[in-house]
Amino acid sequence: QFAVRAGGESDKAREWGDQRGKPPGIDPCVWSMEPFTISAPRPIILSGAGSRRGHKSAFPREQLAARGAQFLLWRCQDVPNITVRYVGARLHRLMNFNGMAVGSNRFKVDRNKSAHNTLLSHVSASHNSFFQCLLVRRHRGILKLSRYFIDLHKIEDWKEKFLHSFSMIFVRLALGVMLMLSFSVTINKSPSWALTEENLFFLEAWRTVDRAYYDKTFNGQSWFRYREDALRNEPMNTRDETYMAVRKMLSTLDDPFTRFLEPEKFRSLRSGTQGALTGVGLSIGYPTRLDGTGLVVISSSPGGPANRSGIIPGDIILAIDNMSTEDMDIYDAAERLQGPEGSSVELDIRSGSEVKHVGLKREKVTLNPVKSRLCETAGIGKDSSRVGYIKLTSFNQNASGAVKEAIKTLRNSNVKAFVLDLRDNSGGLFPEGIETAKIWLQKGVIVYICDSRGVRDIYETDGSDTIAASEPLAVLVNKGTASASEILAGALKDNKRAILFGEPTFGKGKIQSVFELSDGSGLAVTVARYETPAHNDIDKVL
């Protein structure tokens, strides 16, 4: 139970400071302490209010707030888990009594213009002609303490009248009101507003989205307000409850590609971009309105279990192991499709008007993203029929290097043109899509990265990485061509480097970055959207 009293530079204030002992680095004439009982079930807020504008002797607000917080930290250093917030003109910190900075909050600076709406706990007139007092008032259920200065030089003519009439009446009235309110501080080891480990994990996820998400309107909501409301109202007593709170937060963005990944899902996603996984060789996505419910097959790995069973792009997965996919997240579905090598999984598939039940055995699917061969067709001239065919199935970390090797190998066969097959390529790593485009382009823009405010970044090439900029090039696409493969196709088309053949592409024009969180889980966050060099939105099919 405590209350801070502010003293001036008077002998009385010095006497208080010397008797009570001064905290390190704080003048004893500035802060002192007397027994007092206050009720503060929420964190204590200390805010420094400066003097009237223009007075050179006044302490800055931030200095007062910092000194007050330092004093409280010093006097209560042995009290665990008690929170004090202090604010000033340039200080916005949330601190514990152990001095550890654990987050940030935004509060309006307490800029009192008069003492009429405050409770004066102590007034002392000092020799430098100031009233210096600690203002104590209750604001929205939170105790607020601040320092207040009144310049007496400007009121010297009516000083006596002010001191002996109005001031004394007001002080007595204020003290009476204070006694009526009579707050009591309840200091325990787990106050309701102390930040727990689960709160800190939630804040970590919140900050990741705050910094990275491409739409800074956050789907038309106040992102800061959501954070405060969630910390107050969402249960976060266990890690599962905190995961649920994070998912609920992400759902307010109305973006199916921004999602939370539990540790095992995060590891699974990472392994899928590193060259191999154990599953059935399917790439899946959300259905369009024409597809109906379920999950749509974007592509099937050539030679994989699904491909051998006749599953093709455009088929709809209705159920996995008798569990409906109608409301299933694609990442939950991907996890169910993967499993130990040799284990079985049952799928209900709709292919056109036919519904069939398919049993598959999981295999280790090696994700070698490139296959190539030399094609010879009838033509005019000795070498005109030599065409190098390159099939690029995905953009994992090996993609651009494998394409370069394929080009070099085919050139040894004296090819005169290339066909780049991007059909059923569902995308992958964005940087690999950029590097693959540089192989074919002499110079020019590859893609524009845009957010809610317009173009944020431009990826282009100066031709230094090109190895195949002169031979004729045809690109094959279909509705399974998505994401990074759409970036590549759009760059080659708009720079007039290639002619596209096939059908409209899938239309996934948003970029996700994956962020690992402190417990091994992760967040996939939409960080931008794509536009082709001709400023075509990739969400609208090529």
Helices and strands as residue ranges (DSSP letters): E 3-6, H 11-20, E 31-34, E 44-47, H 61-75, E 83-87, E 92-96, E 101-103, E 119-125, E 130-139, E 142-151, G 153-158, H 159-161, I 162-166, H 167-181, H 197-212, H 223-233, H 239-251, E 259-261, H 263-272, E 276-279, E 282-285, E 295-300, H 305-308, E 316-320, E 323-324, H 330-337, E 344-351, E 354-361, E 363-366, E 370-376, E 386-392, H 399-411, E 417-421, H 430-440, E 444-451, E 454-461, E 473-477, H 484-494, E 499-502, E 510-516, E 522-531
